[in-house]
Amino acid sequence: MLNSNATTNFRLNLPLNFSDDENLKFFSKINNYIYQDWQIKFLKNIRVSNNCVAFNYFDIIKESCANDEIYKNYCKSYKFFFKYCLPQFNFSSKKVILFANEYYSNYFHWHEMLQKIIILEQQNLLKDSLILLPKKNSKFSFIVESLKILGIKDQQILVINKKSNIKINELIFPILPNLNATIINKLRDKLTANVKNINNEFGDKIYISRQGQKLRFIENEQEVVGLLNKYGFKKVIMEKYSYQEQIAICHNARYVVGPHGAGLTNILFMKKNSALLELSAKDDEDFFNGFYILANMLEHNYLYQKCTIGQNSFIQDSHHSSLNVDLERLERNIKIMLNNNNV
């Protein structure tokens, strides 16, 4: 096993607008982030299911499951093992890398997974190895494109068919449970090393819209866009653009505003000392701090605006609901963002 043997206490900067907004006091409770660094296990004579769960007879490798709950559910029943008894394929002559799972195929978590590719490259373990992908993952263009940018060839990608499993003589199994400041910056450098040249119609100030989405869209978006236009922001609907175009758009941006959602993952492509204003209805009871942590690790300024829950979404809770944005507070936050000397 390879192991970096490091535990890091990463101090997060408070939001840039922290002292200006009483709604943000809870950040003082969550601005300390501790993470365990990477390790790589080398497992012998292992089977891997089509959803990329590794097991040996009736012993499931816990770290190959997306979370503890999924692991416990698999262990409770023999259905998992009956399902994957047959058929099987033998890859005993190949080194195979297992770094992904089907539950982390969304845009944010996928880029967390890509950190493992950086670690494997640093340890010279990528060359001549096959990369296992759940069949579900292979259908997403951003997953395939990101692997290509990181130097993974088509012939290295191995997709397991439904209800099948493969027997592997030597499985390379990297473990990285969360965001890592050093690795995520190296990932940014790799993904933006050859940014595609596009006609940059958006400039350096963009608003990432969730127009057309069923969750977390902004109900008063017309008014929000009108205000943002006054300060030079351009509206972008990211899913209309290819993965490489999204990289280029955000690499050219220095200021990003948007509701909580996958689109904010694109701050990964921004240069250091840029800024993000995240709009969300979440508070100290259920705040998802992924973009807060990511922004800090990438050395961006971070601002947060708590919004009220809208009335027109299918689900009425702080994570899924639509948003109503306070325009007066938004303008105040935009001024803080733009007037900060460090940006």
N, C-alpha and C positions, 0 to 999 in steps of 0.2 A: 504494500500500500504506500502510495505517495501522499504526504500530508504537509501542509504549510505550517501546521502547529501554531496558529495565531488566532487570538481573539482580540477584536478591535472595539474600542469604545469610541464611537463616532459622535461628536457633538454637533447637533444641527443648529444652524442659525435660526433665530426667531423670524417669523415673516417680516418683511420690510415695513408693512403697515401695522405691526403688532401694537405699538403704543397709541395708534390712532383709533383703535376699534375695540370696544369692550367685548365684542363677540369672540375675540381671538385669545382671550386669556388662557384658555385650555392648552394652547401650544406650549406654555411653560412647563406642562406636565409630561410632554411627549418629545421633548427636543434632545433626548439622549438615546442613542441607537447603538445597541451592542450586537455584533454579528460574529459568528464563527467562520473562519476562513475555509478554503476548499480542501478537499481530499480526493484521491483517486484510488478506487479499489480494483483489483484484478481478480475476477471470479472465474473459477474453473468448472467446466461441465454444468452449465447453467442453461435452463430453458427460458425463453422470453415469449410472452403471449402477444397477440396482435395489437393489444392496447399498451404494449411495452411495460408489462409487469414481469419482473424477473422472479423465477422460482426454481427450487430444486426439490423434486418430489412434492412433499406436502409442506415445504418450508418456503414461504414468500419472503422475498427480500424487502423489508419494510421501506427502505429509502427509495425504492422504485415506484412506490405509490405516491400519489400527489399529496396526500395528507393522512393523518392518523385514522380518521374516520373511515376512509376508503380501505385502508389496510385492515382495520378491524372487521369490516363487513366481509371482505374476502376470506378472512380467517374463520369466520363464524360458520361458513357453509362449505361443503365439498363441491358445490356447483361449479366453482371456479376451476377446480382440478379436473372434474369430469368433462367440462367444456374443452379443456386444452390437452386432454390425453392424446387425442388423434385429430387430424393428421399432424405430422411434424416434418420439418426439414432439417437436415444436418449441415451445419456450417463449421464443422470441426477444424477445417484447414484455414479458416479466415479469422482474423482479429476483428471483433465487432464492438462498436461503441454504442452504449445506451446512455443518452443524455436527456431525452425528452419523454413526455407522457401526453396522453390524449386530453387530459383535463387542463393542461396549460398551453392550449393552442390559441388563446386569445392574444391580442396584439401586445398588451403590456407584459403578460407572463411569458410570452414567447421570447421577448428580448431579455428577460431575466435568464431564461434557459440558454440563450446564446453566449452568456458569459462563460459557460463551460467549454464552448468551442475555443475561446481565447486561451483558457487554461490548457486544454489538450494540445493546442498549437505550441505553446511555450514549452511543453514537456515532450515535443516531437512525437506525439502519438497519433496525429491525424493521417499522416502519409501511409498509404497501403492498408488503411482500415476501412471497414464498411460502417456507415452511419445508419442506425435503426430509426425509423420514423413510424408512428402510428398511421394507418391508412388515412384517417381523418385529417391529419396534419398535412399530408402531401397534396391536399386539394386547395390549400390556401396559397395564393400566389406570393404573398409577402414572405411566407416561410421558405418556399423554394428559392425566391430571389435573394433573400438574406443569406442563405447558405452559399449560394453562388458567389456573392460578393466576398464572403469569408474564405473562398477558395475551395469549397466542397464541390467535386465534380459529380455529374449526373450518375455516373457508374458507381459512385461510392454510396449512394442512397439506397437503402434496402427497406422496402415496405412489406409488411407481413399481411397476408390475406386474412379475411375475416374468419374467425374461429380456428385459426391455425397457430402453431407455435414453432419456434426453431430451437434446435439444440446447438449450443455454442461451446466450443472447447475453451476459449479464452475471451471473457467479456471485460471490456474496459468500461468502468462505471464511475464517472466523475460525480461528486457530490458538492453542491454549493447551495445552501438552504435559502439564501436571500441576496439582496443587492450588496455588492462589494465595491467600495470606492475606487480602488486601484484597477480592478478588472473592468468595471463599467466604463471608465475613461479610455481604456485601451480598446474596448469594443467600439466606442464612438469614433476613435481615430481610424479604426479599420473600415467601418461602414461609410465614413465620409472621405476616405483617402482619395477616391476618384469620383467626386461629385459630378453627376451628369449636368452638362451645361444646358440650361433652359432659359427661355425668355422670362426673366423674373418679373412678372406683372404684379407681384404682391408686395415687393419691397421688404423692409426690415420690420414691419409691424403687421401682425396677422391676428385675426380672430378665427379660431377653429370652431365651426358651427356643427351642431348636431341636427340640423334641419333634415327632416325626413325620418329621424329615428323615433322609436316609440317611447324610449326612456331618456330622461335627463335632458330633454330639449328645453330651450328657453321660450316661454310663452310670449314674452314681450320682446322677442328678438328684433323686430323692426325698429323699435325705439333704441334698443341696445346698439344695433349696427349704426343707426343714425348718430348716436353719441360718439361711438368709436371712430366713425369716418371723420369726425371733426378733428380728431387727433392723428389722422393718417393711417388708421388701421384698415386692412382689407379683409373681407370675409373669405374663408376657404372652407370648402366641404371636402375633407381629405379623401374620402372613399371614391371620389371622382378621378383621382390621380393614381398613377402607378406607384409602386413602392419606391423606385428610384426618383421619381418626381417629388414624392413626399420628402425624401431625404434632401433634395436640392432646395425645395421651398423653405424647409425649416433650417437648413444650414445657412441660408441667407437671412433668416429672421433673427432679430435681437430682442424683440418683445412679442410675447404670446399671451393672449387672453382666451379663455374657453371654459365651458362647463366640464365638470368631472366626467371623464370617459376615455376610451382608448386613444382618441386623437392626441391627448396630451402626452402620450408616450413619445411623440415626435420631438419633444424637447431634448431627447437623446442626441439629435443631430445638430443642435445649436452649438455655436462656439461658446467658450467660457465667458463668464460675466454677462450673460444674457439675462432675461427676466421672464417669469411666468406669473400670471394672475389666474388662479383657479377659482371657479365659481361652483358652489355646491350648497346643498341644504344640510350637510352633515355637521354635527357638533361633537363635543367632547365624549359623548356616550358611544358613538359608532364611527368616529372619523377614520377613514382609510388614508393612511399617511404615505402611500407609495410614491405619489408625485412630489410630495414634500421632501421625502428622503432622496429621491432621484435628483431633484433640482439642486439640493445641497451637495450631493456627491459630484455633480457636474459643474459645481461652482457657479450656479445661477442664483440670482436674487429671486426670492419666492414671496408672493403675496396671496392672501386668501380672503375671499368674500363669502360670508354665509348668506344664502338667499332663502326666501320663503318658498314653501312647497306650493307648486301650481295646482290648478284644479282640473286640468284637461288630460292628465295621463292615466294609463290603465291601472297603475299601482300607486297608492298614496303612502309612500314612506320616504325617508330622507335619502335613501340610496337610489331608488328607482324612479321617483316622481319627476315630473317636469318642474321647471324653476321659474320664479319671478324675480327679476333682478332690480334692486333699488338703484335707480339711475344716479341719484345724488351721491350715494356712497361709491358707485362705480366711477364716477368722474373724479372723486377725491382719490381713489386708489390709482387711477390712471396717471394722475398728476404726480403722486408719490413715485410710481414706477418710472416715469419719464424724467423726473427731476433728480433722481438719485445719481450722484456723481460717479458711482462705481460701475454703472452700466454703460 
